[in-house]
Each structure stands twice: as structure tokens, then as C-alpha cells.
Amino acid sequence: MPPIPGQSPDGDKILVDRKMFRTVFSLLLSSLDELNYARHREVFLDSLNTFLTEPSFLDGDQCFQASLLLDAYYEYVPASLSSVRSNLEQALELMRVER
């Protein structure tokens, strides 16, 4: 049986051109960066949330400002994770080899 196009004769490796490799590698690195940033934001959000549960540290105006900051971060993190999903799906589609 002849090998699949883009696959080595022994079937254990696939061959990709340099442009596709760079594209997929870039998508994966971008996804890792976004996951790392999201994790850092998650730590910050947990800390801020804990701080907000201790209202004796903040007056009403400061509590409101901290709450706005918390809302802004909660809006950003899901969007960044959506970007990660899109990048990973695109990378997977580029690397898909028909069998």
C-alpha cells in the first residue's frame, strides 16, 4: 500500500512544509501565552475576590472600583480562552492528515 501524501514511507512520521510548521508553531505558542496570562489573571481574580469579601478594608467607593476591576477581568478571560480554542482548532485542522 503506498504511503499517504505527506507521510513517511514507514508511516510513523508526517512531512510538513516550513510555512505550515511555522503557522502551527505560532498558533500553539500563542495559545500557550494566552493560557499563561489567563492563569495569572485567575490568581489575581481569586485574590481580589477574597479581598472584596473583607469589606472592612475598603470604603464604599473603593469597593465599587475594585468590583469594576473584577468585572473587567471576568470579561477578558473567557474571550482569551475562546481565542485559545480557535487557535488550537486551526492548528489541528492544518495538521489533519487524511487517511
C-alpha positions in Angstrom: 0.0 0.0 0.0 1.5 3.4 -1.0 2.1 5.9 1.8 -0.4 8.7 2.4 0.7 12.0 0.9 2.8 14.0 3.4 3.5 10.8 5.4 6.8 9.0 5.5 7.1 5.6 3.9 7.2 3.8 7.3 4.0 5.6 8.4 5.4 6.9 11.7 6.1 10.5 10.6 4.4 13.2 8.6 6.1 15.7 6.5 5.0 19.3 6.5 6.4 22.3 4.7 8.2 25.0 6.6 5.4 27.6 6.2 2.8 25.2 7.7 5.2 24.3 10.5 5.7 28.0 11.4 2.0 28.7 11.3 1.1 25.8 13.5 4.0 26.5 15.9 2.9 30.2 16.1 -0.7 29.2 16.9 0.5 26.8 19.6 2.8 29.4 21.2 0.1 32.0 21.1 -2.3 29.6 22.8 0.3 28.8 25.5 0.8 32.5 26.1 -2.9 33.1 26.4 -3.3 30.2 28.8 -0.5 31.5 30.9 -2.0 35.0 31.0 -5.4 33.6 31.9 -3.9 31.6 34.7 -2.2 34.7 36.1 -5.5 36.6 35.8 -7.3 33.8 37.6 -4.9 34.1 40.6 -5.4 37.8 40.6 -9.2 37.4 40.4 -9.2 34.9 43.3 -7.1 37.3 45.4 -9.3 40.3 44.6 -12.5 38.3 45.3 -11.1 37.3 48.7 -10.1 40.9 49.4 -13.6 42.1 48.4 -15.2 39.7 50.9 -13.4 41.6 53.7 -15.3 44.9 53.3 -13.6 46.4 56.4 -10.5 47.1 54.3 -12.4 49.2 51.7 -14.8 52.1 51.8 -17.8 52.2 49.5 -16.1 53.9 46.6 -13.0 51.7 46.7 -15.2 48.6 46.9 -17.1 49.8 43.8 -13.8 50.5 41.9 -12.5 47.1 42.8 -15.7 45.5 41.8 -15.5 47.2 38.4 -11.9 45.9 38.0 -13.1 42.4 38.8 -15.9 42.6 36.2 -13.4 43.8 33.6 -11.1 40.9 34.2 -14.0 38.4 34.1 -15.0 39.8 30.7 -11.4 39.4 29.4 -10.6 35.8 30.5 -13.4 34.0 28.7 -12.6 35.9 25.5 -8.9 35.0 25.7 -9.8 31.3 26.3 -12.1 31.5 23.2 -9.1 32.7 21.3 -7.1 29.7 22.5 -9.8 27.4 21.4 -9.9 28.9 18.0 -6.1 28.8 17.6 -5.9 25.2 18.6 -8.7 24.2 16.3 -7.0 26.0 13.4 -3.7 24.2 14.2 -5.4 20.9 14.4 -7.1 21.5 11.0 -3.8 22.4 9.4 -2.2 19.3 10.7 -5.0 16.9 9.9 -3.8 14.2 7.5 -6.5 12.3 5.6 -6.3 8.6 6.0 
